[in-house]
Amino acid sequence: MTLRARLDIEPEAIVAPVNRLTFGSFIEHMGRGVYSGVFEPEHPAADEHGLRLDVIELVRELGVTIVRYPGGNFVSAYRWEDGVGPLADRPVRLDPAWKSIEPNSFGLGEFALWSEKAGVEPMLALNLGTRGIQEALDLLEYSNHPGGTLGSDLRREHGRDRPYGIRTWCLGNEMDGPWQMGHKTAEEYGRLATETARAMRMVDPTLKLVLCGSSGRSMPGFGTWERTVLEHAYEQVDLISAHAYYEPSPLDPASFLASATAMEAVIEEVTGIADEIGRRRGTSKRIDLSFDEWNVWYQSRLQDGHGEWRHAPRLSEDDYTVADAVVVGSLLLTLLRHNDRVGIACQAQLVNTIAPIRTEPGGPAWRQAIFHPFALTARYAVGSVLGASPSGPTVETARYGEVPIVDALATHDNETGSLTVLAVNRSIAEPVELTVDVSTLSGGEVVEMVVLSEEDPGAVNTLRHPDRVLPRPGQWRVAGKDIVLLLPPVSWSMLRISTG
């Protein structure tokens, strides 16, 4: 049976300009995210700095705009000084976050150079677990001051004359989590984050600073944590973070396909708390959201290879399925729909570890299934997010109750006249005909439609079969002033229309 749904587009009702920082990513010293991921000096595709150019090419294709580094859990015991200066002088240490051996041969300088080559903005996380205000100031001076001071002259001695110019800084990572080195109560963290932010702004008031929100909606203190830390730091920060991961369940695939429902709740609840505090303070300042960790993650498999004190073990190298890619596409729809409040978003992570890009040491790099909806959304969701009202059948889920089977959104680029419709069919068995009302648009010629879907929604891309899952041409037809798209079961689709 074919189900039917409708998308009515309101071109004059602009939700928000498309925020390019929605398409961020994340590199952490976890597993092979760095070593044999972005950095492998012995690889045939590596440049003179050890950076894998084949990976950089895929990062550009993916459309990444900003990358958070170096963690994640790793940062809360990290001494940034270990990763600068001559390689021969850098210490080898234990990384307690991921129980790995860290050689520190990739650090701030390598990350900054990689960011420049990949064409992304760097976003640096500070250690507020085992360190504090002074170390943050030292890192800021080393990174951003032109010269003539101990820190900036040390950077120049290390071969970088001009500053790195890092503008966006995270004030720690997941500080409410008992797994975090130096984790704190909300009061302890709120005070430390406020004073760190205040000190950094004394050096440079133009920095963009991200406060740690709760590490997940399932945490017992979710909401209370946000209120407390914002009461402390509201005037000193620009954004508050949110993190969320969604794991497939073979016993409840309907709820997994509706994971964006949970992300939407996080966005609305956290921004609602921030706005409430702003109103109480009588300030016009608004705190937006940095959703700087999000993805599908098979966390129940993490223990494999974890805890053996090895260098760059294979951790969370999840083989992503078509169903995972559909969920990633729907999470991107949610972030775009809230571009009026989501200031930054970073898919976690970029290479090998819970990542859209996979590599083999000395071997090739390839695109996972989740690569494709991210890359195509980043490339074609341009201009403004339009008001669009999807309507149609619903499905009952164990976790979220009744949810729409179809989620859809439209963007429009005034400069080119291009309209992009992104749509997800969450039905496990039924195709959907989605009627898109284009009567309010001038013109309306279809440029292309692509679909990510397979008869087996568990299909994956692998080293031996890197192109098993690819976007393919979709089926559509014109019906009067409407365009009707056929959305297969468990699918992500993109329609591009030229509006003259």
Secondary structure, DSSP 4 states (H G I P E B T S, - for coil): --EEEEEEEEEEEEEEE--GGGSEEE--SSTTSTBTTTB-TTSTTB-TTSBBHHHHHHHHHHT--EEEES-SGGGGG--GGGGSS-GGGPPPEEETTTTEEE---S-HHHHHHHHHHHT-EEEEE---SS--HHHHHHHHHHHH--SSSHHHHHHHHTT--S-----EEE--S-TT-TTSTT---HHHHHHHHHHHHHHHHHH-TT-EEEE---S-TTSTTTTHHHHHHHHHHGGG-SEEEEEEEE---TT-HHHHHTTHHHHHHHHHHHHHHHHHHHHHHT-----EEEEEEEEE--GGGTTTTTTS-BSS--------BHHHHHHHHHHHHHHHHTTTTEEEEEEE-SBSTT-SEEE-TTS-EEE-TTHHHHHHHHHH--SEEEEEEEE--EEEETTTEEEESEEEEEEEETTTTEEEEEEEE--SS--EEEEEE-TTSS--EEEEEEEE--SSTT-B--SS-TTSS--EE-EEEEETTEEEEEE-SSEEEEEEEE--
